[in-house]
Protein backbone atom coordinates (compact mmCIF):
# COMPACT_ATOMS: atom_id res chain seq x y z
CA UNK A 1 0.00 0.00 0.00
CA UNK A 2 1.50 3.33 -0.99
CA UNK A 3 1.96 6.11 1.50
CA UNK A 4 -0.33 9.09 1.02
CA UNK A 5 0.48 12.68 1.90
CA UNK A 6 -1.55 14.25 4.70
CA UNK A 7 -3.13 16.58 2.13
CA UNK A 8 -4.27 13.66 -0.01
CA UNK A 9 -5.72 11.88 3.02
CA UNK A 10 -7.78 14.98 3.83
CA UNK A 11 -8.91 15.16 0.21
CA UNK A 12 -9.91 11.48 0.20
CA UNK A 13 -11.95 11.98 3.39
CA UNK A 14 -13.68 14.98 1.85
CA UNK A 15 -14.49 12.99 -1.29
CA UNK A 16 -15.85 10.13 0.79
CA UNK A 17 -18.14 12.40 2.77
CA UNK A 18 -19.33 14.15 -0.41
CA UNK A 19 -20.01 10.86 -2.19
CA UNK A 20 -21.91 9.51 0.81
CA UNK A 21 -24.32 12.43 0.38
CA UNK A 22 -25.16 10.98 -3.06
CA UNK A 23 -25.87 7.46 -1.83
CA UNK A 24 -29.56 6.53 -1.62
CA UNK A 25 -30.68 6.45 2.00
CA UNK A 26 -31.79 2.82 1.63
CA UNK A 27 -28.15 1.71 1.27
CA UNK A 28 -26.36 4.47 3.18
CA UNK A 29 -24.61 2.59 5.97
CA UNK A 30 -21.17 1.67 7.30
CA UNK A 31 -20.73 -1.13 4.76
CA UNK A 32 -21.38 1.26 1.90
CA UNK A 33 -18.95 3.77 3.34
CA UNK A 34 -16.21 1.15 3.60
CA UNK A 35 -16.84 -0.01 0.02
CA UNK A 36 -16.63 3.56 -1.27
CA UNK A 37 -13.54 4.29 0.82
CA UNK A 38 -11.85 1.28 -0.74
CA UNK A 39 -12.67 2.54 -4.23
CA UNK A 40 -11.21 5.95 -3.38
CA UNK A 41 -8.06 4.36 -1.95
CA UNK A 42 -7.68 2.19 -5.04
CA UNK A 43 -8.05 5.18 -7.35
CA UNK A 44 -5.52 7.19 -5.34
CA UNK A 45 -3.05 4.31 -5.39
CA UNK A 46 -3.38 4.28 -9.19
CA UNK A 47 -2.34 7.93 -9.31
CA UNK A 48 -5.73 9.63 -9.38
CA UNK A 49 -5.26 12.41 -6.87
CA UNK A 50 -7.65 15.18 -7.89
CA UNK A 51 -11.00 15.71 -6.22
CA UNK A 52 -12.84 15.13 -9.50
CA UNK A 53 -11.03 11.89 -10.33
CA UNK A 54 -11.53 10.45 -6.85
CA UNK A 55 -15.18 11.55 -6.75
CA UNK A 56 -15.84 9.98 -10.16
CA UNK A 57 -14.17 6.73 -9.13
CA UNK A 58 -16.39 6.45 -6.07
CA UNK A 59 -19.55 7.53 -7.87
CA UNK A 60 -19.03 4.75 -10.41
CA UNK A 61 -19.47 2.27 -7.56
CA UNK A 62 -22.82 3.49 -6.28
CA UNK A 63 -24.87 1.44 -8.76
CA UNK A 64 -22.90 -1.65 -7.79
CA UNK A 65 -23.67 -1.00 -4.13
CA UNK A 66 -27.36 -0.45 -4.81
CA UNK A 67 -27.49 -3.72 -6.74
CA UNK A 68 -25.69 -5.65 -3.99
CA UNK A 69 -27.62 -4.27 -1.03
CA UNK A 70 -31.11 -3.82 -2.39
mmCIF file of the N, C-alpha and C atoms, coordinates in Angstrom:
data_MODEL
# 
_entry.id   MODEL 
# 
loop_
_atom_site.group_PDB 
_atom_site.id 
_atom_site.type_symbol 
_atom_site.label_atom_id 
_atom_site.label_alt_id 
_atom_site.label_comp_id 
_atom_site.label_asym_id 
_atom_site.label_entity_id 
_atom_site.label_seq_id 
_atom_site.pdbx_PDB_ins_code 
_atom_site.Cartn_x 
_atom_site.Cartn_y 
_atom_site.Cartn_z 
_atom_site.occupancy 
_atom_site.B_iso_or_equiv 
_atom_site.pdbx_formal_charge 
_atom_site.auth_seq_id 
_atom_site.auth_comp_id 
_atom_site.auth_asym_id 
_atom_site.auth_atom_id 
_atom_site.pdbx_PDB_model_num 
ATOM 1   N N  . UNK A 1 1  ? 0.846   -1.173 0.000   1.00 0.00 ? 1  UNK A N  1 
ATOM 2   C CA . UNK A 1 1  ? 0.000   0.000  0.000   1.00 0.00 ? 1  UNK A CA 1 
ATOM 3   C C  . UNK A 1 1  ? 0.892   1.236  0.000   1.00 0.00 ? 1  UNK A C  1 
ATOM 4   N N  . UNK A 1 2  ? 0.660   2.126  -0.936  1.00 0.00 ? 2  UNK A N  1 
ATOM 5   C CA . UNK A 1 2  ? 1.497   3.328  -0.994  1.00 0.00 ? 2  UNK A CA 1 
ATOM 6   C C  . UNK A 1 2  ? 1.195   4.268  0.171   1.00 0.00 ? 2  UNK A C  1 
ATOM 7   N N  . UNK A 1 3  ? 2.180   5.087  0.499   1.00 0.00 ? 3  UNK A N  1 
ATOM 8   C CA . UNK A 1 3  ? 1.959   6.113  1.500   1.00 0.00 ? 3  UNK A CA 1 
ATOM 9   C C  . UNK A 1 3  ? 1.281   7.312  0.847   1.00 0.00 ? 3  UNK A C  1 
ATOM 10  N N  . UNK A 1 4  ? 0.369   7.924  1.537   1.00 0.00 ? 4  UNK A N  1 
ATOM 11  C CA . UNK A 1 4  ? -0.331  9.086  1.021   1.00 0.00 ? 4  UNK A CA 1 
ATOM 12  C C  . UNK A 1 4  ? 0.029   10.304 1.858   1.00 0.00 ? 4  UNK A C  1 
ATOM 13  N N  . UNK A 1 5  ? 0.174   11.437 1.187   1.00 0.00 ? 5  UNK A N  1 
ATOM 14  C CA . UNK A 1 5  ? 0.476   12.677 1.902   1.00 0.00 ? 5  UNK A CA 1 
ATOM 15  C C  . UNK A 1 5  ? -0.711  13.050 2.784   1.00 0.00 ? 5  UNK A C  1 
ATOM 16  N N  . UNK A 1 6  ? -0.448  13.801 3.844   1.00 0.00 ? 6  UNK A N  1 
ATOM 17  C CA . UNK A 1 6  ? -1.552  14.246 4.697   1.00 0.00 ? 6  UNK A CA 1 
ATOM 18  C C  . UNK A 1 6  ? -2.612  15.027 3.914   1.00 0.00 ? 6  UNK A C  1 
ATOM 19  N N  . UNK A 1 7  ? -2.183  15.801 2.936   1.00 0.00 ? 7  UNK A N  1 
ATOM 20  C CA . UNK A 1 7  ? -3.132  16.579 2.130   1.00 0.00 ? 7  UNK A CA 1 
ATOM 21  C C  . UNK A 1 7  ? -4.047  15.665 1.322   1.00 0.00 ? 7  UNK A C  1 
ATOM 22  N N  . UNK A 1 8  ? -3.470  14.598 0.767   1.00 0.00 ? 8  UNK A N  1 
ATOM 23  C CA . UNK A 1 8  ? -4.274  13.656 -0.012  1.00 0.00 ? 8  UNK A CA 1 
ATOM 24  C C  . UNK A 1 8  ? -5.239  12.895 0.890   1.00 0.00 ? 8  UNK A C  1 
ATOM 25  N N  . UNK A 1 9  ? -4.827  12.565 2.074   1.00 0.00 ? 9  UNK A N  1 
ATOM 26  C CA . UNK A 1 9  ? -5.717  11.880 3.022   1.00 0.00 ? 9  UNK A CA 1 
ATOM 27  C C  . UNK A 1 9  ? -6.915  12.770 3.338   1.00 0.00 ? 9  UNK A C  1 
ATOM 28  N N  . UNK A 1 10 ? -6.673  14.042 3.569   1.00 0.00 ? 10 UNK A N  1 
ATOM 29  C CA . UNK A 1 10 ? -7.779  14.982 3.828   1.00 0.00 ? 10 UNK A CA 1 
ATOM 30  C C  . UNK A 1 10 ? -8.694  15.054 2.616   1.00 0.00 ? 10 UNK A C  1 
ATOM 31  N N  . UNK A 1 11 ? -8.115  15.115 1.431   1.00 0.00 ? 11 UNK A N  1 
ATOM 32  C CA . UNK A 1 11 ? -8.911  15.162 0.208   1.00 0.00 ? 11 UNK A CA 1 
ATOM 33  C C  . UNK A 1 11 ? -9.752  13.894 0.061   1.00 0.00 ? 11 UNK A C  1 
ATOM 34  N N  . UNK A 1 12 ? -9.164  12.743 0.313   1.00 0.00 ? 12 UNK A N  1 
ATOM 35  C CA . UNK A 1 12 ? -9.906  11.482 0.199   1.00 0.00 ? 12 UNK A CA 1 
ATOM 36  C C  . UNK A 1 12 ? -11.062 11.437 1.192   1.00 0.00 ? 12 UNK A C  1 
ATOM 37  N N  . UNK A 1 13 ? -10.857 11.936 2.400   1.00 0.00 ? 13 UNK A N  1 
ATOM 38  C CA . UNK A 1 13 ? -11.946 11.980 3.390   1.00 0.00 ? 13 UNK A CA 1 
ATOM 39  C C  . UNK A 1 13 ? -13.065 12.904 2.921   1.00 0.00 ? 13 UNK A C  1 
ATOM 40  N N  . UNK A 1 14 ? -12.693 14.034 2.361   1.00 0.00 ? 14 UNK A N  1 
ATOM 41  C CA . UNK A 1 14 ? -13.683 14.979 1.847   1.00 0.00 ? 14 UNK A CA 1 
ATOM 42  C C  . UNK A 1 14 ? -14.491 14.337 0.726   1.00 0.00 ? 14 UNK A C  1 
ATOM 43  N N  . UNK A 1 15 ? -13.806 13.672 -0.180  1.00 0.00 ? 15 UNK A N  1 
ATOM 44  C CA . UNK A 1 15 ? -14.486 12.994 -1.288  1.00 0.00 ? 15 UNK A CA 1 
ATOM 45  C C  . UNK A 1 15 ? -15.445 11.942 -0.737  1.00 0.00 ? 15 UNK A C  1 
ATOM 46  N N  . UNK A 1 16 ? -14.997 11.163 0.210   1.00 0.00 ? 16 UNK A N  1 
ATOM 47  C CA . UNK A 1 16 ? -15.848 10.126 0.790   1.00 0.00 ? 16 UNK A CA 1 
ATOM 48  C C  . UNK A 1 16 ? -17.111 10.720 1.395   1.00 0.00 ? 16 UNK A C  1 
ATOM 49  N N  . UNK A 1 17 ? -16.963 11.778 2.156   1.00 0.00 ? 17 UNK A N  1 
ATOM 50  C CA . UNK A 1 17 ? -18.140 12.403 2.767   1.00 0.00 ? 17 UNK A CA 1 
ATOM 51  C C  . UNK A 1 17 ? -19.073 12.979 1.705   1.00 0.00 ? 17 UNK A C  1 
ATOM 52  N N  . UNK A 1 18 ? -18.513 13.574 0.664   1.00 0.00 ? 18 UNK A N  1 
ATOM 53  C CA . UNK A 1 18 ? -19.333 14.149 -0.406  1.00 0.00 ? 18 UNK A CA 1 
ATOM 54  C C  . UNK A 1 18 ? -20.057 13.065 -1.196  1.00 0.00 ? 18 UNK A C  1 
ATOM 55  N N  . UNK A 1 19 ? -19.374 11.960 -1.464  1.00 0.00 ? 19 UNK A N  1 
ATOM 56  C CA . UNK A 1 19 ? -20.012 10.858 -2.193  1.00 0.00 ? 19 UNK A CA 1 
ATOM 57  C C  . UNK A 1 19 ? -21.113 10.232 -1.347  1.00 0.00 ? 19 UNK A C  1 
ATOM 58  N N  . UNK A 1 20 ? -20.885 10.101 -0.055  1.00 0.00 ? 20 UNK A N  1 
ATOM 59  C CA . UNK A 1 20 ? -21.906 9.513  0.814   1.00 0.00 ? 20 UNK A CA 1 
ATOM 60  C C  . UNK A 1 20 ? -23.207 10.313 0.770   1.00 0.00 ? 20 UNK A C  1 
ATOM 61  N N  . UNK A 1 21 ? -23.112 11.605 0.499   1.00 0.00 ? 21 UNK A N  1 
ATOM 62  C CA . UNK A 1 21 ? -24.321 12.426 0.377   1.00 0.00 ? 21 UNK A CA 1 
ATOM 63  C C  . UNK A 1 21 ? -25.129 12.050 -0.866  1.00 0.00 ? 21 UNK A C  1 
ATOM 64  N N  . UNK A 1 22 ? -24.504 11.383 -1.815  1.00 0.00 ? 22 UNK A N  1 
ATOM 65  C CA . UNK A 1 22 ? -25.164 10.984 -3.059  1.00 0.00 ? 22 UNK A CA 1 
ATOM 66  C C  . UNK A 1 22 ? -25.739 9.569  -2.997  1.00 0.00 ? 22 UNK A C  1 
ATOM 67  N N  . UNK A 1 23 ? -25.420 8.842  -1.959  1.00 0.00 ? 23 UNK A N  1 
ATOM 68  C CA . UNK A 1 23 ? -25.872 7.456  -1.830  1.00 0.00 ? 23 UNK A CA 1 
ATOM 69  C C  . UNK A 1 23 ? -27.337 7.444  -1.384  1.00 0.00 ? 23 UNK A C  1 
ATOM 70  N N  . UNK A 1 24 ? -28.158 6.625  -2.052  1.00 0.00 ? 24 UNK A N  1 
ATOM 71  C CA . UNK A 1 24 ? -29.561 6.525  -1.624  1.00 0.00 ? 24 UNK A CA 1 
ATOM 72  C C  . UNK A 1 24 ? -29.645 6.114  -0.151  1.00 0.00 ? 24 UNK A C  1 
ATOM 73  N N  . UNK A 1 25 ? -30.564 6.695  0.558   1.00 0.00 ? 25 UNK A N  1 
ATOM 74  C CA . UNK A 1 25 ? -30.677 6.446  2.003   1.00 0.00 ? 25 UNK A CA 1 
ATOM 75  C C  . UNK A 1 25 ? -30.912 4.970  2.316   1.00 0.00 ? 25 UNK A C  1 
ATOM 76  N N  . UNK A 1 26 ? -31.511 4.234  1.395   1.00 0.00 ? 26 UNK A N  1 
ATOM 77  C CA . UNK A 1 26 ? -31.794 2.821  1.634   1.00 0.00 ? 26 UNK A CA 1 
ATOM 78  C C  . UNK A 1 26 ? -30.525 1.969  1.736   1.00 0.00 ? 26 UNK A C  1 
ATOM 79  N N  . UNK A 1 27 ? -29.419 2.457  1.220   1.00 0.00 ? 27 UNK A N  1 
ATOM 80  C CA . UNK A 1 27 ? -28.154 1.712  1.274   1.00 0.00 ? 27 UNK A CA 1 
ATOM 81  C C  . UNK A 1 27 ? -27.023 2.520  1.909   1.00 0.00 ? 27 UNK A C  1 
ATOM 82  N N  . UNK A 1 28 ? -27.370 3.627  2.542   1.00 0.00 ? 28 UNK A N  1 
ATOM 83  C CA . UNK A 1 28 ? -26.360 4.467  3.182   1.00 0.00 ? 28 UNK A CA 1 
ATOM 84  C C  . UNK A 1 28 ? -26.082 3.922  4.582   1.00 0.00 ? 28 UNK A C  1 
ATOM 85  N N  . UNK A 1 29 ? -24.967 3.191  4.702   1.00 0.00 ? 29 UNK A N  1 
ATOM 86  C CA . UNK A 1 29 ? -24.609 2.589  5.975   1.00 0.00 ? 29 UNK A CA 1 
ATOM 87  C C  . UNK A 1 29 ? -23.088 2.423  6.043   1.00 0.00 ? 29 UNK A C  1 
ATOM 88  N N  . UNK A 1 30 ? -22.618 1.820  7.113   1.00 0.00 ? 30 UNK A N  1 
ATOM 89  C CA . UNK A 1 30 ? -21.173 1.666  7.304   1.00 0.00 ? 30 UNK A CA 1 
ATOM 90  C C  . UNK A 1 30 ? -20.551 0.781  6.230   1.00 0.00 ? 30 UNK A C  1 
ATOM 91  N N  . UNK A 1 31 ? -21.257 -0.250 5.796   1.00 0.00 ? 31 UNK A N  1 
ATOM 92  C CA . UNK A 1 31 ? -20.733 -1.133 4.758   1.00 0.00 ? 31 UNK A CA 1 
ATOM 93  C C  . UNK A 1 31 ? -20.523 -0.374 3.459   1.00 0.00 ? 31 UNK A C  1 
ATOM 94  N N  . UNK A 1 32 ? -21.490 0.445  3.109   1.00 0.00 ? 32 UNK A N  1 
ATOM 95  C CA . UNK A 1 32 ? -21.383 1.258  1.902   1.00 0.00 ? 32 UNK A CA 1 
ATOM 96  C C  . UNK A 1 32 ? -20.195 2.208  2.007   1.00 0.00 ? 32 UNK A C  1 
ATOM 97  N N  . UNK A 1 33 ? -20.038 2.823  3.155   1.00 0.00 ? 33 UNK A N  1 
ATOM 98  C CA . UNK A 1 33 ? -18.950 3.773  3.344   1.00 0.00 ? 33 UNK A CA 1 
ATOM 99  C C  . UNK A 1 33 ? -17.597 3.092  3.193   1.00 0.00 ? 33 UNK A C  1 
ATOM 100 N N  . UNK A 1 34 ? -17.465 1.898  3.736   1.00 0.00 ? 34 UNK A N  1 
ATOM 101 C CA . UNK A 1 34 ? -16.209 1.147  3.601   1.00 0.00 ? 34 UNK A CA 1 
ATOM 102 C C  . UNK A 1 34 ? -15.953 0.805  2.133   1.00 0.00 ? 34 UNK A C  1 
ATOM 103 N N  . UNK A 1 35 ? -16.969 0.338  1.436   1.00 0.00 ? 35 UNK A N  1 
ATOM 104 C CA . UNK A 1 35 ? -16.841 -0.011 0.025   1.00 0.00 ? 35 UNK A CA 1 
ATOM 105 C C  . UNK A 1 35 ? -16.389 1.193  -0.793  1.00 0.00 ? 35 UNK A C  1 
ATOM 106 N N  . UNK A 1 36 ? -16.992 2.345  -0.541  1.00 0.00 ? 36 UNK A N  1 
ATOM 107 C CA . UNK A 1 36 ? -16.625 3.561  -1.270  1.00 0.00 ? 36 UNK A CA 1 
ATOM 108 C C  . UNK A 1 36 ? -15.231 4.039  -0.886  1.00 0.00 ? 36 UNK A C  1 
ATOM 109 N N  . UNK A 1 37 ? -14.886 3.919  0.389   1.00 0.00 ? 37 UNK A N  1 
ATOM 110 C CA . UNK A 1 37 ? -13.541 4.294  0.825   1.00 0.00 ? 37 UNK A CA 1 
ATOM 111 C C  . UNK A 1 37 ? -12.494 3.443  0.118   1.00 0.00 ? 37 UNK A C  1 
ATOM 112 N N  . UNK A 1 38 ? -12.778 2.161  -0.033  1.00 0.00 ? 38 UNK A N  1 
ATOM 113 C CA . UNK A 1 38 ? -11.848 1.280  -0.738  1.00 0.00 ? 38 UNK A CA 1 
ATOM 114 C C  . UNK A 1 38 ? -11.689 1.701  -2.194  1.00 0.00 ? 38 UNK A C  1 
ATOM 115 N N  . UNK A 1 39 ? -12.779 2.112  -2.824  1.00 0.00 ? 39 UNK A N  1 
ATOM 116 C CA . UNK A 1 39 ? -12.671 2.536  -4.228  1.00 0.00 ? 39 UNK A CA 1 
ATOM 117 C C  . UNK A 1 39 ? -11.862 3.826  -4.349  1.00 0.00 ? 39 UNK A C  1 
ATOM 118 N N  . UNK A 1 40 ? -11.997 4.707  -3.380  1.00 0.00 ? 40 UNK A N  1 
ATOM 119 C CA . UNK A 1 40 ? -11.212 5.948  -3.376  1.00 0.00 ? 40 UNK A CA 1 
ATOM 120 C C  . UNK A 1 40 ? -9.732  5.635  -3.144  1.00 0.00 ? 40 UNK A C  1 
ATOM 121 N N  . UNK A 1 41 ? -9.450  4.759  -2.204  1.00 0.00 ? 41 UNK A N  1 
ATOM 122 C CA . UNK A 1 41 ? -8.057  4.358  -1.953  1.00 0.00 ? 41 UNK A CA 1 
ATOM 123 C C  . UNK A 1 41 ? -7.438  3.715  -3.183  1.00 0.00 ? 41 UNK A C  1 
ATOM 124 N N  . UNK A 1 42 ? -8.184  2.849  -3.841  1.00 0.00 ? 42 UNK A N  1 
ATOM 125 C CA . UNK A 1 42 ? -7.676  2.186  -5.042  1.00 0.00 ? 42 UNK A CA 1 
ATOM 126 C C  . UNK A 1 42 ? -7.362  3.215  -6.131  1.00 0.00 ? 42 UNK A C  1 
ATOM 127 N N  . UNK A 1 43 ? -8.281  4.152  -6.334  1.00 0.00 ? 43 UNK A N  1 
ATOM 128 C CA . UNK A 1 43 ? -8.054  5.184  -7.353  1.00 0.00 ? 43 UNK A CA 1 
ATOM 129 C C  . UNK A 1 43 ? -6.823  6.013  -7.012  1.00 0.00 ? 43 UNK A C  1 
ATOM 130 N N  . UNK A 1 44 ? -6.678  6.385  -5.747  1.00 0.00 ? 44 UNK A N  1 
ATOM 131 C CA . UNK A 1 44 ? -5.520  7.185  -5.337  1.00 0.00 ? 44 UNK A CA 1 
ATOM 132 C C  . UNK A 1 44 ? -4.224  6.400  -5.526  1.00 0.00 ? 44 UNK A C  1 
ATOM 133 N N  . UNK A 1 45 ? -4.265  5.116  -5.232  1.00 0.00 ? 45 UNK A N  1 
ATOM 134 C CA . UNK A 1 45 ? -3.052  4.312  -5.387  1.00 0.00 ? 45 UNK A CA 1 
ATOM 135 C C  . UNK A 1 45 ? -2.681  4.130  -6.856  1.00 0.00 ? 45 UNK A C  1 
ATOM 136 N N  . UNK A 1 46 ? -3.642  4.349  -7.756  1.00 0.00 ? 46 UNK A N  1 
ATOM 137 C CA . UNK A 1 46 ? -3.383  4.280  -9.192  1.00 0.00 ? 46 UNK A CA 1 
ATOM 138 C C  . UNK A 1 46 ? -2.993  5.641  -9.760  1.00 0.00 ? 46 UNK A C  1 
ATOM 139 N N  . UNK A 1 47 ? -2.821  6.618  -8.877  1.00 0.00 ? 47 UNK A N  1 
ATOM 140 C CA . UNK A 1 47 ? -2.343  7.926  -9.307  1.00 0.00 ? 47 UNK A CA 1 
ATOM 141 C C  . UNK A 1 47 ? -3.408  8.979  -9.517  1.00 0.00 ? 47 UNK A C  1 
ATOM 142 N N  . UNK A 1 48 ? -4.654  8.650  -9.255  1.00 0.00 ? 48 UNK A N  1 
ATOM 143 C CA . UNK A 1 48 ? -5.731  9.630  -9.384  1.00 0.00 ? 48 UNK A CA 1 
ATOM 144 C C  . UNK A 1 48 ? -5.798  10.418 -8.075  1.00 0.00 ? 48 UNK A C  1 
ATOM 145 N N  . UNK A 1 49 ? -5.373  11.659 -8.116  1.00 0.00 ? 49 UNK A N  1 
ATOM 146 C CA . UNK A 1 49 ? -5.261  12.412 -6.869  1.00 0.00 ? 49 UNK A CA 1 
ATOM 147 C C  . UNK A 1 49 ? -6.039  13.716 -6.868  1.00 0.00 ? 49 UNK A C  1 
ATOM 148 N N  . UNK A 1 50 ? -6.836  13.964 -7.899  1.00 0.00 ? 50 UNK A N  1 
ATOM 149 C CA . UNK A 1 50 ? -7.648  15.179 -7.885  1.00 0.00 ? 50 UNK A CA 1 
ATOM 150 C C  . UNK A 1 50 ? -9.015  14.863 -7.289  1.00 0.00 ? 50 UNK A C  1 
ATOM 151 N N  . UNK A 1 51 ? -9.662  15.881 -6.774  1.00 0.00 ? 51 UNK A N  1 
ATOM 152 C CA . UNK A 1 51 ? -11.003 15.711 -6.220  1.00 0.00 ? 51 UNK A CA 1 
ATOM 153 C C  . UNK A 1 51 ? -11.912 15.071 -7.259  1.00 0.00 ? 51 UNK A C  1 
ATOM 154 N N  . UNK A 1 52 ? -11.929 15.612 -8.467  1.00 0.00 ? 52 UNK A N  1 
ATOM 155 C CA . UNK A 1 52 ? -12.843 15.133 -9.500  1.00 0.00 ? 52 UNK A CA 1 
ATOM 156 C C  . UNK A 1 52 ? -12.596 13.671 -9.852  1.00 0.00 ? 52 UNK A C  1 
ATOM 157 N N  . UNK A 1 53 ? -11.348 13.277 -9.975  1.00 0.00 ? 53 UNK A N  1 
ATOM 158 C CA . UNK A 1 53 ? -11.027 11.891 -10.326 1.00 0.00 ? 53 UNK A CA 1 
ATOM 159 C C  . UNK A 1 53 ? -11.434 10.933 -9.209  1.00 0.00 ? 53 UNK A C  1 
ATOM 160 N N  . UNK A 1 54 ? -11.172 11.306 -7.980  1.00 0.00 ? 54 UNK A N  1 
ATOM 161 C CA . UNK A 1 54 ? -11.535 10.447 -6.852  1.00 0.00 ? 54 UNK A CA 1 
ATOM 162 C C  . UNK A 1 54 ? -13.053 10.375 -6.687  1.00 0.00 ? 54 UNK A C  1 
ATOM 163 N N  . UNK A 1 55 ? -13.715 11.506 -6.850  1.00 0.00 ? 55 UNK A N  1 
ATOM 164 C CA . UNK A 1 55 ? -15.177 11.550 -6.745  1.00 0.00 ? 55 UNK A CA 1 
ATOM 165 C C  . UNK A 1 55 ? -15.797 10.665 -7.826  1.00 0.00 ? 55 UNK A C  1 
ATOM 166 N N  . UNK A 1 56 ? -15.308 10.781 -9.050  1.00 0.00 ? 56 UNK A N  1 
ATOM 167 C CA . UNK A 1 56 ? -15.838 9.979  -10.156 1.00 0.00 ? 56 UNK A CA 1 
ATOM 168 C C  . UNK A 1 56 ? -15.621 8.487  -9.903  1.00 0.00 ? 56 UNK A C  1 
ATOM 169 N N  . UNK A 1 57 ? -14.460 8.136  -9.402  1.00 0.00 ? 57 UNK A N  1 
ATOM 170 C CA . UNK A 1 57 ? -14.166 6.729  -9.126  1.00 0.00 ? 57 UNK A CA 1 
ATOM 171 C C  . UNK A 1 57 ? -15.144 6.159  -8.105  1.00 0.00 ? 57 UNK A C  1 
ATOM 172 N N  . UNK A 1 58 ? -15.448 6.920  -7.090  1.00 0.00 ? 58 UNK A N  1 
ATOM 173 C CA . UNK A 1 58 ? -16.392 6.449  -6.073  1.00 0.00 ? 58 UNK A CA 1 
ATOM 174 C C  . UNK A 1 58 ? -17.822 6.440  -6.601  1.00 0.00 ? 58 UNK A C  1 
ATOM 175 N N  . UNK A 1 59 ? -18.187 7.463  -7.336  1.00 0.00 ? 59 UNK A N  1 
ATOM 176 C CA . UNK A 1 59 ? -19.555 7.529  -7.871  1.00 0.00 ? 59 UNK A CA 1 
ATOM 177 C C  . UNK A 1 59 ? -19.848 6.358  -8.802  1.00 0.00 ? 59 UNK A C  1 
ATOM 178 N N  . UNK A 1 60 ? -18.858 5.897  -9.513  1.00 0.00 ? 60 UNK A N  1 
ATOM 179 C CA . UNK A 1 60 ? -19.034 4.750  -10.406 1.00 0.00 ? 60 UNK A CA 1 
ATOM 180 C C  . UNK A 1 60 ? -19.458 3.496  -9.650  1.00 0.00 ? 60 UNK A C  1 
ATOM 181 N N  . UNK A 1 61 ? -19.175 3.454  -8.363  1.00 0.00 ? 61 UNK A N  1 
ATOM 182 C CA . UNK A 1 61 ? -19.465 2.266  -7.562  1.00 0.00 ? 61 UNK A CA 1 
ATOM 183 C C  . UNK A 1 61 ? -20.854 2.289  -6.927  1.00 0.00 ? 61 UNK A C  1 
ATOM 184 N N  . UNK A 1 62 ? -21.530 3.401  -6.963  1.00 0.00 ? 62 UNK A N  1 
ATOM 185 C CA . UNK A 1 62 ? -22.818 3.492  -6.275  1.00 0.00 ? 62 UNK A CA 1 
ATOM 186 C C  . UNK A 1 62 ? -23.832 2.510  -6.862  1.00 0.00 ? 62 UNK A C  1 
ATOM 187 N N  . UNK A 1 63 ? -23.910 2.388  -8.165  1.00 0.00 ? 63 UNK A N  1 
ATOM 188 C CA . UNK A 1 63 ? -24.874 1.441  -8.758  1.00 0.00 ? 63 UNK A CA 1 
ATOM 189 C C  . UNK A 1 63 ? -24.568 0.011  -8.337  1.00 0.00 ? 63 UNK A C  1 
ATOM 190 N N  . UNK A 1 64 ? -23.294 -0.320 -8.253  1.00 0.00 ? 64 UNK A N  1 
ATOM 191 C CA . UNK A 1 64 ? -22.903 -1.650 -7.788  1.00 0.00 ? 64 UNK A CA 1 
ATOM 192 C C  . UNK A 1 64 ? -23.398 -1.877 -6.360  1.00 0.00 ? 64 UNK A C  1 
ATOM 193 N N  . UNK A 1 65 ? -23.230 -0.892 -5.521  1.00 0.00 ? 65 UNK A N  1 
ATOM 194 C CA . UNK A 1 65 ? -23.674 -0.996 -4.133  1.00 0.00 ? 65 UNK A CA 1 
ATOM 195 C C  . UNK A 1 65 ? -25.185 -1.169 -4.061  1.00 0.00 ? 65 UNK A C  1 
ATOM 196 N N  . UNK A 1 66 ? -25.897 -0.366 -4.817  1.00 0.00 ? 66 UNK A N  1 
ATOM 197 C CA . UNK A 1 66 ? -27.360 -0.449 -4.813  1.00 0.00 ? 66 UNK A CA 1 
ATOM 198 C C  . UNK A 1 66 ? -27.794 -1.846 -5.245  1.00 0.00 ? 66 UNK A C  1 
ATOM 199 N N  . UNK A 1 67 ? -27.154 -2.378 -6.255  1.00 0.00 ? 67 UNK A N  1 
ATOM 200 C CA . UNK A 1 67 ? -27.494 -3.718 -6.742  1.00 0.00 ? 67 UNK A CA 1 
ATOM 201 C C  . UNK A 1 67 ? -27.213 -4.788 -5.691  1.00 0.00 ? 67 UNK A C  1 
ATOM 202 N N  . UNK A 1 68 ? -26.093 -4.648 -4.996  1.00 0.00 ? 68 UNK A N  1 
ATOM 203 C CA . UNK A 1 68 ? -25.695 -5.646 -3.991  1.00 0.00 ? 68 UNK A CA 1 
ATOM 204 C C  . UNK A 1 68 ? -26.559 -5.602 -2.738  1.00 0.00 ? 68 UNK A C  1 
ATOM 205 N N  . UNK A 1 69 ? -26.948 -4.416 -2.318  1.00 0.00 ? 69 UNK A N  1 
ATOM 206 C CA . UNK A 1 69 ? -27.620 -4.270 -1.027  1.00 0.00 ? 69 UNK A CA 1 
ATOM 207 C C  . UNK A 1 69 ? -29.125 -4.111 -1.096  1.00 0.00 ? 69 UNK A C  1 
ATOM 208 N N  . UNK A 1 70 ? -29.650 -3.992 -2.283  1.00 0.00 ? 70 UNK A N  1 
ATOM 209 C CA . UNK A 1 70 ? -31.112 -3.816 -2.393  1.00 0.00 ? 70 UNK A CA 1 
ATOM 210 C C  . UNK A 1 70 ? -31.810 -5.144 -2.524  1.00 0.00 ? 70 UNK A C  1 
# 
